[in-house]
Each structure stands twice: as structure tokens, then as C-alpha cells.
Amino acid sequence: MNALGRFLHGRAKRVVTVACAAVLLPGAVAYAVTESGSPGGPQSSFGPERARALVAEMTLDEKLSFVSGTTDPNSVGEAGFMPGVPRLQIPPLRITDGPAGVRIGKPATALPVPVALASSFNDGLAKQYGSVLGADARALGADVVLGPMMNAIRVPLGGRNFETFSEDPLVTSHIAAAEVSGIQSRGAMASVKHFAGNNQEQDRYSVDARIDDQALHEIELKPFKAAVDAGAASVLCSYNKVNGEQACGSSSLLTDILRQQLGFQGWVMSDWYATQSTDSLVKGLDQEMPDSKFLGRALKSALDSGTIPMSALDTAVTRIVTQMGRFGLLDSPPPARPAQDPAAGARVAQQVAEQGAVLLRNEGGTLPLSGAAGQNLALIGPTAKVPKVGGKGSSLVTPAHASSPLDTITARAGKGAQVSYSQGISEDYAALPAAQVSPQFPAAADGAITVAPKQVHQGTLDVPETGDYRFTADVTGPGVALLTVGGRAKAFIPGTPATLRVHLEAGKVPVTLGQLDGFANGDITTKLKWLTPTQAHQKFGEAVAAAKKAKTAVVFAYDDESEGIDRESLSLPDYQSELISAVADANPNTVVVLNTGSSVAMPWLGKTKAVLDMWYPGEQGAEATTRLLYGDVAPSGRLTQTFPMSVDQTPVGGKPEAYPGKDGTVQYSEGIQTGYRWYDKNGVRPLFPFGYGLTYTKFGYRDLTAAWRNGGLDVEFTLCNTGSAAGEEVPQVYLGASPDVKAPQATKALAGYQRVKLAAGASTRVKMHIDGAELTYWDTSTKSWRVGTGDRSVLVGPSAAVTPLSHSVRIS
């Protein structure tokens, strides 16, 4: 471990547990287990019998229109469409992306990304988050929200880590269930995703995820069970294979597990173009989206020949119609769509941004800003001026508005304050010179390259210098451009900003430009642009000069995580680490604000005074960041994923068979030892542990009791605010392994958490009931859940690495 790691680990152990005067490093951790409540969504009297009666009146073509989706003929940006049956008063069904806001071609509430929501450890807030999604979807004409995403954060480089919740199944389960309840409370249907094993973007269309039965049930499937229990109307199956079977055509996944074990009653929808066979219908898939390649004419032929029984089609259509009826869409008249309420959405967006922000470092009480330090500032970095709202891909939302941090901080600093801005990192792309590629791609006079379906332009790019490059593409036409440079690929959707980042050595590298299979519907035109290392460094000097003149330098750093591509490394892109280091050398009072989607390497950490992780903070991110920096609200978020020192110090580090895979297969060799469990088992100390987060006060813990009652655990302890300011803590309860279980177990596993607010000097008795399900493990021999009996440790503290209280309980 390096000096910085030893320093952090040493701080983490400074806990005294004898009295309320105990001092814990700022930011204790918590979340109480709460009931998810009754299944979410309207409780209509419409049931399967009425649905079957309607299906019996449909023609074959009408039934087929339910199981093979399409695009909306009057599209305003929906992800998918089902036409309905007007003669039977069955309306169309419109489907929208929705992990962090409704993506429907119109302005909508741009919420902070889901990982920020989970970092709040607040399931009540998660229900409000879902409520905004559901209300916006209904107001903007959609009926189904594709979300939440609930796959575990397994790979630190995962391109969609920001779209999901946690490395821990308990956190994911509770946040996801609450969000589903919120979405469906507004009359929209949730389609939870991606079922199952969709834990990386690289090779996601084809990779075979090999997961042992215990890990599958204990890590990946628990959140889906929680969503099913919360009443999720739909499940969206994934592109990848699981243990050799295509996820969208696996009877063991979709029928044996999802319907029989988990008790799912809704319909299964494929991810876009993820359907691989017509017989998927009899294996548990109900709807192919957004196509009819397998469940259109091919299904009709199979029905005619008797290869597939008509009962399978009737069952699938009945499932869809049942959910439409359950949500009142078949009522006469159907429920009125609400008016959009941007102000209400903005309030929730700001709450999530504030409660999900994680303060990672705060030396010498640098934050909150006050006095001269808060009035003489140099703001540095592109996202200080142009707000980083969200991630890219299907989660990209058009915000109703988004303020600039430069504007909100300048206003908060007050009259007479000096606030300067320097871009620091150049974002001035230039057209990729045609002569840079040999043979040259055929381009028009304006640089536009035409690409027909199935056509691939191939060439060699002349790389002028070694370093990090950025490429982007302006695309027009009915298709998606696919650019590959030096073995790294990126899809570019018309009208959707995206960036391909790749480290290149000087010399010649292969480059190809084509269309993404499955999305080509005609010729497209593409204009390619790039940013070289020399161009990226152009504005370093002015940023360093500005930092020298200011009392406080605030560097806004970012990354661009996206669906479809994993990150190359944990490093901040575009030489931002070099910039932070240079600024910190120029100004010892340097604060870093991270607008990132997942864990990042911080070689500059020891030089800085404070680091505030805002994630991708949504449309109110500037306001939330400003309030947190100035102490108008105290940080209270906690990490739901471990931040490693390096990729090598992770469960997949140095194991290509574990990530990205070998010969089309990825081995989940860590089993149940995911995230912090792996760090415990292997004695590896991370950069920041699961559950970690600081605030502007200090907390102490004492007097733990725990008792086994009525099939669960009653846990109590005293929490004290020993600092001089009010604050919120998230105490976490972990359970040790059972001595009676021979199956693999975690050294300790999260079993409960509770968000607690305390005034300065106050204390409270925290009480949590741990459901008996958290003491069980999946017995692969009996295919059932069994209680881990015997003497088990109950551990309580502010993070997975710091659990100052312990108690032994006999479980029988």
C-alpha cells in the first residue's frame, strides 16, 4: 500500500467507542431497512380473466402486433411503440428510456444519475425520484419507463456503472424497489433491467456470463426479486448469455427463475434487438423490441406449422394486456395524463444531488468555504462553466434547464467577490483531416462521409504523437455510425453527443467507419472530428496562472461514461490529472469537484485539500454543488461502491477471463465475494471503502445490543454527534459469517442501514430490525434459501472498513 493508502487507513481507525465523546472520522454511515410496501401501481379490478377475454377477440395479426414492437409513426423520441387495437378500445403503448429522466425528445426533468441516488442511502428519496420519472413519462405521452437498471457494479471500468446503484445487493434491492414503487404510483409502468448478468458493456451483445448458482441468486437476482415484490409491471431481458443460454431466450432464467422462483406476473420485454430466436416465445419472452424479425412473420409461420402453439402467443399477449388493464389504460375513459411539473421535478433533482454527493477529503476544514477563501476563487475545468448533467447513451436526457456552476458560485460568493474561470482542458475539436487516413475515406467537400448499410470504410490513421485522443462524429440519417480506432469502438447516434476516447502510440493504427448492425435503415452521413494531446494541453497555462492569484482553486473534473463502451482505465480522461496536479502545485488550497460516474484514480489526492464527488448531478447540479461547497447544506452521501487504488486491486484485476473475458466467455470467478467482500477476504485496502463519506461534523458510536427475535435481528446502539454542527449519518449494520455453513460466505455482509439526522452535541438510540432473509444463503444442493445458524457477529459502523461496535448473537 502506498503512503496515501496508509494515511487513509490510519484515519479510518481513529474511533473511540467508550463514550459519546467518541470521535469518528467525519461522516458516519447509515440506512434503515424499510418495508417496500404493497406492490406499486394502481390497484385496478382488471385481471387476467378480462385480459384473456379481450385476447380471444383479437385476430392473429393483432396478437402479433403485441409481441413485436416497433417505432412510433408519430414519434417524438420514444424508445418503442405498440399500436394497440382501436376496435377493442386498446390504446397504443409508448415506451421511453428512463434511468435518470424521461428521454422522449422533449425537455424533461434531468435527475442525478442512479448511482448518486443510491449514494443518498435514502429509500424514501428513491420513491420520490421514481415519482418524478413516472409523472414526466405520463405527462409526455409515455406509458412504460425502461428502468431502473439493477445490475451489480462488478467491473470498475463498466461504462454504465453510473446507471445502476451499487456493488451491494441490499442497497440495490431497497433503492430499486422504492424507485419502482414511485414510478408506478404515478400510473406509469416500470420495466426493470437488465435480466440478467449485464455487468459490462464490452462485448455485451455476445458475451457469455458464467455465474455460479449461489452468486447468481445472492448477488444478481436479489434486486430483481425486490422489484418483483414491489409490483414491477415488466422486466427487460439483456443482450448477453448467462451460463450458455441467451438471456432473452432462456427458459431457466425467464420461466424457472423469474416466474416460478421470483413470482413475476408481468411481461418480459427484450432489450433492443436482443431477441435471437422465434422459440424465445415459449421460453418466457413476451415481446420483441423494437422489431418483428423473430416474433413477426417468422412466428406466424411457426404457428401455422404447429411448431409453436397458439397458447404461447395468447399467454404472452394476455400478460401485456393484464398490465395495461392493471394501470387503467383500458378504462373508459383512461386516466387523464397529468400536466408536467418542472418545479416539482427540480426540487427532487436538487435533493438527490445534495444527499447523494460524497465528500471524500476535507483537510483542515477547508470546506465549507468561508471568508476570503470563499470570495476569491479560481474555477477551472470545462464543467465549471458548461454543466455536466448526466451520462451518455440511453440515459441522456434533454433538461428543462441547467445552470452553470460558474454562475451559481459567483452569485453565492457575493458582491465584491473575485471569481475567475479558466477552461484548463481544451475542448476545441478540429475536423479530422482527410489526409490523416490512408486510404482516404470518400468525403464530400464539407467533409461528410456517406456510409451505406453493411458498408465499412477501412483505413490507417496516422497518429502524430503518443497520448490520449478524443474522436466525435456528427451523424445524420436513419442509422447509427460505428467508429473504431486502434481497436476501441464507439457508436454515434444522430443528435446524441458522444465521444470515443483512446490512448494511441505515435505511428499507424487501424480505423474503420461503418453502421451499427441492427440499426441501419438507409444511408447515413458522418463528419469526423478529433482532439489531439497537443490541442488538449493548450489551455493549461492560463489555468495555473489563475490558480496562483486566487485564495482557493476549485477544479471541476469529469469523465464521460456511456452505454456501449467501458472505460479504458480508472484515470480521468484528457490529462485532467495532470491539470489538477499542476493547479495544486500552484495553489495549496485546491478543491476538486468530481463530475464522474464511477470510481476514478486520484494520483493527485495528497496534494489537494478537499474532494467532493457530485457524480453526474442532473439539472440542479450547479445549485447543489454551490450549497455544499459553502455549507448551506452538509454533505451526507456515502459510497455504494469501493474505490480501488488501481484496477489490479479489484476482483477482476489481472484476470482477463474475469474481465473482459476470453473466447466470448467471462468467468465470475469471484463468486459471492463482490465489492467490499472481496477486499475483506483478500486483505486489500482500497482508496475509499464501501459506505465511506465525510461531512462537516463528527459522530461516535457506543452501547450496541442485538437480539434474535421472531426470525430476525433487533439491533440497537447509541449514535452521538460529537461535533459543532448538525449533520446526517448513515450507520451500517454488517453480519459476520455462520460457523455452520460450508458454502462460500462473506467475512461480513451489509444487512441494514439507516439515515440519521442529529443536531450538534445530540445523541439518539438507533433501532433497526434486520429481516431474517438477510441471514440466509442460497443452498445450491436444495435450490432454496437456508438460515445461517450459530454464533454470528453483528458489526456496526460508518463504512465497510470501520465497524467499531461488535456483538455476537446466537442464530437458531
Disulfide bonds with the S-S distance in Angstrom:
Cys20-Cys720 2.04
Cys237-Cys248 2.07
